[in-house]
Amino acid sequence: MNRFLSCAVAALVLAAAHIGTAAAQPAIRDLGSEKVVDASGGDVKVAGATVTVNGQAASVRAAGASVAVHADVIGNVDAAGAEVTVDGRTGGVRLAGATVTLTGDVEGDALVGGGVVTVTSGVGGKLAVFGGRVSIGPQATVAGATNVGGGNVTFDGRAEGGARIFGGAIAVNGTVNGDLVLEGGRIVIGPTAVVTGNVLIRSFNEPTVSPAAQIAGGVTRQEPATWWEQVDVRSWPFRLGLAAFVALSTVVAGIVLMILGRGTFEDAVTLARVKVVSSFLIGLLVLILLPIVATILMATVIGIPAGLALLFALPVLLVASHAVAATGLADLVFNRPQSPRLAGRTVVFLIVGGIVLGLVSLIPAVGAFLLLILVVWGAGAFLRSARRRARRSRRPPPLGEGKTAVAT
């Protein structure tokens, strides 16, 4: 879990830094265009709508809607985006995205999280993967311990240090030197599977074990505990799943807000950037007073409908504030020249900001507090924008507007 948290911290450092390319490259002034870096041995820090890194580098930190690292990297590759691909040789990787593909060999540890994850590389250290659909291909070889989790997991690779796999559906067709632990709903051990140790299966369903599978030790099946007894809120699978939920829900909320009222959302993002402190203070004041006012209204009996309306408005405000905070944070970091935001650029900011918010939630001890600060900031900006829009709509039309001239 600590290694996954270090991945989150690295991504946050990337977002907070003055994003640029390798020392030999010009500084990047904005997010929203294609960035191609031909590295020549230095550190690479780059962000853009589409990011491609070629050549050789000491380390790579990259963020964008689409990130492709083709370079050979001596140190770590830290990358986050909607689509992330790493096919060069690296010292270690920490990757997060909607779709993540790792095909380049990794000398150290590989830490990967995403919606759809594919690993077909050699890993010299430990492999930890979590995603919606995870595939460990037959070319994948892991020297250290292997930990894989997801909704649907296929393991066809080779784990030299034992393996633990959990998921809704698990299919094992590869080789595990050591013990294998499987936890899930539907578990299949195929005919090409080889396990040199024991197999422990925790499932409510009877597993399917092919007679052709080679298992040196015994196969033990246990009834798993109920889900609330199994969940460990401190475990990296739970925390990473929560981070993915935060990121995805933020992006969806932002898209809905843009559809329903793009002007209000765009104004809120601008206010979040230029009125940081005042937006935070307004959001803090409203989020404190709103439940108090709602409670007082309901205590009067006749004010129950109004009080309930305020309470129902609170979750809507919190959902909107996540999207505003995410987009405003990305705009503040990556759009330093304050270039005009077109719809496509705003969506890119929303996606990158949503990923950052998810990673913030992974930071131990202070992650929830930092996320709360960002949400309060976004709430204040959204309320100010909504108030401005309401005031504009109440203004009387200019003198003479709407009148038709009458001929005399």
C-alpha positions in Angstrom: 0.0 0.0 0.0 2.8 2.4 0.8 4.2 2.0 -2.7 0.8 2.9 -4.2 0.7 6.0 -1.9 4.1 7.0 -3.1 2.7 6.8 -6.7 0.0 9.3 -5.6 2.5 11.6 -4.0 4.7 11.5 -7.1 1.7 12.5 -9.3 0.9 15.4 -7.0 4.4 16.6 -7.2 4.1 16.5 -10.9 1.0 18.6 -10.8 2.4 21.1 -8.4 5.7 21.6 -10.2 6.4 24.0 -13.0 5.7 21.5 -15.7 8.4 21.4 -18.4 10.3 19.1 -20.6 13.9 17.8 -20.2 16.5 20.5 -19.4 17.2 20.8 -23.1 13.6 21.4 -24.0 11.6 24.7 -23.8 9.2 25.2 -20.9 5.6 24.2 -21.6 3.3 27.1 -21.3 -0.1 25.5 -21.4 -2.1 22.3 -21.5 -4.2 21.6 -24.5 -1.8 20.8 -27.3 0.4 18.0 -28.5 3.7 17.6 -26.7 6.5 15.5 -28.2 9.7 15.2 -26.2 12.9 13.7 -27.7 14.8 13.2 -24.5 18.6 13.1 -24.5 19.4 11.6 -21.0 17.9 14.2 -18.7 14.8 14.3 -16.5 11.5 14.8 -18.3 8.5 16.7 -16.9 5.8 17.2 -19.4 2.0 17.7 -19.6 -0.4 18.2 -22.5 -3.5 16.9 -24.2 -1.3 14.4 -26.0 2.1 13.6 -24.6 4.8 11.5 -26.4 8.3 10.9 -24.9 11.0 9.4 -27.1 14.8 8.8 -26.7 16.5 8.2 -23.4 15.8 9.8 -20.1 16.9 9.7 -16.4 13.3 9.9 -15.3 9.9 10.8 -16.7 6.9 12.5 -15.1 4.0 13.0 -17.5 0.3 13.8 -17.4 -2.3 14.3 -20.1 -5.3 12.9 -21.8 -3.0 10.5 -23.8 0.5 9.7 -22.6 2.9 7.4 -24.5 6.4 6.8 -23.2 8.6 5.1 -25.8 11.9 6.2 -24.2 14.3 4.0 -22.3 14.3 5.4 -18.8 17.0 4.8 -16.1 14.8 5.8 -13.2 11.1 5.8 -12.6 8.2 6.7 -15.0 5.3 8.5 -13.2 2.4 8.9 -15.6 -1.3 9.7 -15.3 -3.9 10.2 -18.0 -7.0 8.9 -19.7 -4.8 6.6 -21.8 -1.3 5.7 -20.7 1.2 3.5 -22.7 4.7 2.6 -21.6 6.7 0.4 -24.0 10.3 1.5 -23.3 12.7 -0.1 -20.8 12.4 1.5 -17.4 13.8 1.4 -13.9 10.3 1.4 -12.3 6.8 2.6 -13.2 3.9 4.2 -11.3 1.0 4.5 -13.7 -2.7 5.6 -13.3 -5.3 6.0 -16.0 -8.5 4.9 -17.6 -6.6 2.6 -20.0 -3.1 1.6 -19.1 -0.8 -0.6 -21.2 2.7 -1.7 -19.9 4.8 -3.6 -22.5 8.3 -2.4 -21.7 10.5 -4.3 -19.3 10.8 -2.9 -15.7 13.9 -3.4 -13.7 12.3 -2.5 -10.4 8.7 -2.4 -9.1 5.6 -1.8 -11.2 2.6 -0.1 -9.6 -0.4 0.3 -11.9 -4.0 1.3 -11.5 -6.7 1.9 -14.0 -10.0 0.9 -15.6 -8.5 -1.4 -18.2 -4.9 -2.6 -17.5 -2.7 -4.8 -19.7 0.8 -5.9 -18.6 3.0 -8.0 -20.9 6.4 -7.0 -19.6 9.1 -8.4 -17.5 9.2 -7.0 -13.9 12.4 -7.3 -11.9 10.8 -6.3 -8.6 7.2 -6.5 -7.3 4.1 -6.1 -9.4 0.9 -4.5 -7.9 -2.0 -3.9 -10.2 -5.6 -2.9 -9.6 -8.3 -2.1 -12.2 -11.7 -2.9 -13.6 -10.4 -5.4 -16.2 -6.8 -6.6 -15.7 -4.8 -8.9 -18.0 -1.4 -10.2 -17.2 -0.2 -11.6 -20.5 1.9 -14.7 -21.1 5.0 -12.6 -21.8 4.8 -11.1 -18.3 7.4 -12.4 -15.8 7.5 -11.0 -12.2 10.6 -11.7 -10.1 9.0 -10.4 -6.8 5.6 -10.8 -5.2 2.6 -10.4 -7.4 -0.6 -8.7 -6.2 -3.5 -8.3 -8.6 -7.0 -7.1 -8.1 -10.0 -6.2 -10.3 -13.5 -6.9 -11.5 -12.2 -9.3 -14.1 -8.7 -10.7 -13.9 -6.8 -12.9 -16.3 -3.4 -14.2 -15.2 -1.4 -15.9 -18.0 2.1 -14.8 -16.9 4.8 -16.1 -14.6 5.1 -15.1 -10.9 8.4 -16.1 -9.3 7.6 -14.8 -5.9 4.1 -16.2 -5.3 0.9 -14.4 -6.1 -2.3 -13.1 -4.6 -5.2 -12.4 -6.9 -8.7 -11.1 -6.0 -11.6 -10.1 -8.2 -15.1 -10.7 -9.3 -14.0 -13.2 -11.9 -10.5 -14.8 -12.0 -8.9 -17.0 -14.6 -5.4 -18.4 -13.9 -3.5 -20.0 -16.8 0.0 -19.0 -16.0 2.8 -20.2 -13.7 3.3 -19.4 -10.0 6.4 -20.4 -8.2 5.3 -20.4 -4.6 1.9 -20.2 -3.0 -1.2 -18.8 -4.8 -4.1 -17.1 -3.0 -7.3 -16.5 -4.9 -10.2 -14.5 -3.6 -13.3 -13.9 -5.7 -16.7 -14.8 -7.0 -16.0 -17.0 -10.1 -12.6 -18.7 -10.1 -11.1 -20.8 -12.9 -7.7 -22.6 -12.8 -7.0 -23.6 -16.4 -5.2 -26.6 -17.9 -2.0 -24.7 -18.5 -1.7 -23.4 -14.9 1.4 -24.4 -12.9 1.7 -23.8 -9.1 4.7 -25.1 -7.2 3.2 -24.3 -3.8 -0.2 -24.5 -2.2 -3.4 -22.9 -3.5 -5.8 -21.2 -1.1 -9.2 -20.3 -2.5 -11.7 -18.0 -0.8 -15.0 -17.9 -2.6 -18.7 -18.6 -2.0 -18.8 -20.5 -5.3 -17.2 -23.8 -6.1 -14.0 -23.1 -8.2 -13.3 -24.8 -11.5 -9.9 -26.5 -11.4 -8.8 -28.3 -14.6 -7.5 -31.8 -14.0 -4.6 -30.9 -16.3 -3.4 -28.1 -14.0 -0.2 -28.8 -12.2 -0.4 -28.0 -8.5 2.4 -29.3 -6.3 0.8 -28.5 -3.0 -2.7 -28.9 -1.8 -5.8 -26.9 -2.8 -7.8 -25.5 0.1 -11.2 -23.7 -0.2 -12.5 -21.4 2.5 -15.8 -19.6 2.9 -15.0 -15.9 2.8 -16.3 -13.6 5.4 -19.1 -11.2 4.7 -18.1 -8.1 2.7 -18.2 -5.7 5.6 -15.8 -8.0 7.5 -13.5 -8.3 4.5 -13.2 -4.6 3.7 -10.1 -3.0 5.2 -10.3 0.8 4.7 -6.6 1.0 5.2 -5.8 -1.5 2.5 -4.5 -0.3 -0.9 -7.2 -2.0 -3.0 -9.9 -0.2 -1.0 -8.1 3.2 -1.1 -7.3 2.9 -4.8 -10.8 1.9 -5.6 -12.1 4.9 -3.6 -9.6 7.1 -5.5 -10.9 5.8 -8.8 -14.4 6.5 -7.7 -13.6 10.1 -6.8 -11.8 10.7 -10.1 -14.5 9.2 -12.3 -17.5 10.7 -10.4 -15.8 14.1 -10.6 -15.4 13.9 -14.4 -19.0 12.7 -14.9 -20.3 15.5 -12.6 -18.3 18.1 -14.6 -19.6 16.9 -18.0 -23.2 17.0 -16.7 -22.7 20.5 -15.4 -21.2 21.6 -18.8 -24.3 20.2 -20.5 -26.8 21.8 -18.2 -25.1 25.1 -17.8 -21.7 25.6 -19.4 -21.7 29.3 -18.7 -22.2 28.9 -15.0 -19.5 26.1 -14.8 -17.0 28.1 -16.9 -17.5 31.2 -14.7 -17.1 29.1 -11.5 -13.8 27.7 -12.8 -12.6 31.3 -13.6 -13.6 32.5 -10.1 -11.9 29.5 -8.5 -8.7 30.6 -10.2 -8.8 34.4 -9.7 -10.6 34.5 -6.3 -9.0 31.6 -4.4 -9.2 32.9 -0.8 -12.6 34.6 -1.0 -14.1 31.5 -2.8 -12.8 29.3 -0.1 -14.2 31.5 2.7 -17.7 31.8 1.0 -17.8 28.0 0.6 -16.8 27.4 4.2 -19.4 29.8 5.5 -22.2 28.4 3.3 -21.4 24.7 4.1 -21.4 25.5 7.8 -24.6 27.7 7.9 -26.7 25.7 5.4 -27.4 22.7 7.7 -27.9 25.0 10.6 -30.5 27.1 8.8 -32.2 24.0 7.4 -32.5 22.6 11.0 -33.9 25.9 12.3 -36.5 26.0 9.5 -37.6 22.4 10.1 -38.0 23.1 13.8 -40.7 25.7 13.0 -42.8 23.0 11.4 -44.1 25.3 8.7 -40.5 25.6 7.4 -40.1 21.9 6.9 -40.4 22.0 3.1 -37.8 24.8 2.9 -35.5 23.1 5.3 -35.7 19.8 3.4 -35.0 21.7 0.1 -31.8 23.1 1.6 -30.7 19.7 2.8 -31.3 18.2 -0.6 -29.4 21.0 -2.2 -26.3 20.3 -0.1 -25.3 17.0 -1.9 -25.9 18.7 -5.2 -23.6 21.5 -4.2 -20.9 19.1 -3.1 -21.0 17.1 -6.3 -20.7 20.3 -8.3 -17.9 21.6 -6.2 -15.8 18.5 -6.9 -15.9 19.2 -10.6 -15.3 23.0 -10.2 -12.3 22.3 -7.9 -10.8 19.7 -10.2 -11.1 21.9 -13.3 -10.0 25.0 -11.5 -6.9 23.2 -10.0 -5.8 22.0 -13.4 -6.4 25.4 -14.9 -4.4 27.1 -12.2 -1.4 24.8 -12.6 -1.3 24.1 -16.3 -2.8 27.3 -17.9 -0.5 29.9 -16.5 -0.9 32.3 -19.4 -4.6 32.2 -18.7 -5.4 31.3 -22.3 -9.1 31.1 -23.3 -10.7 27.8 -22.5 -12.5 26.1 -25.3 -14.8 23.2 -24.6 -12.2 20.6 -25.5 -9.6 22.2 -23.2 -12.0 22.4 -20.4 -12.7 18.7 -20.6 -9.0 18.0 -20.6 -8.6 20.1 -17.5 -11.6 18.3 -15.9 -10.1 14.8 -16.6 -6.6 15.8 -15.3 -8.0 17.5 -12.3 -10.3 14.6 -11.5 -7.3 12.3 -11.5 -5.4 14.7 -9.2 -8.4 14.7 -6.8 -8.4 11.0 -6.7 -4.7 10.8 -6.0 -5.1 13.4 -3.2 -7.5 11.1 -1.4 -4.7 8.5 -1.3 -2.3 10.6 0.8 -2.2 9.2 4.3 -3.4 11.2 7.3 -4.0 14.5 5.4 -5.6 13.3 2.1 -9.2 13.6 3.3 -8.4 17.1 4.8 -6.9 18.3 1.6 -9.8 17.0 -0.4 -12.2 18.8 1.9 -10.3 22.1 1.4 -10.6 21.7 -2.4 -14.3 20.9 -2.2 -15.0 23.9 0.0 -13.0 26.1 -2.5 -15.0 24.7 -5.4 -18.3 25.2 -3.6 -17.6 28.9 -3.0 -16.7 29.5 -6.6 -19.8 27.6 -7.8 -22.1 29.6 -5.5 -20.6 32.9 -6.6 -21.0 32.0 -10.2 -24.6 30.9 -9.7 -25.4 34.2 -7.9 -23.8 36.3 -10.7 -25.9 34.4 -13.3 -29.1 34.9 -11.2 -28.4 38.7 -10.8 -27.8 39.1 -14.6 -31.1 37.3 -15.4 -33.0 39.7 -13.1 -31.6 42.9 -14.7 -34.1 44.9 -16.6 -33.6 45.0 -20.4 -31.8 48.1 -21.8 -34.0 51.1 -22.5 -35.8 50.6 -25.8 -35.0 46.9 -26.1 -37.9 44.8 -27.3 -39.8 47.9 -28.6 -40.8 48.2 -32.2 -40.6 51.6 -33.9 -44.0 53.0 -35.0 -44.2 55.0 -38.2 -45.8 58.4 -37.9 
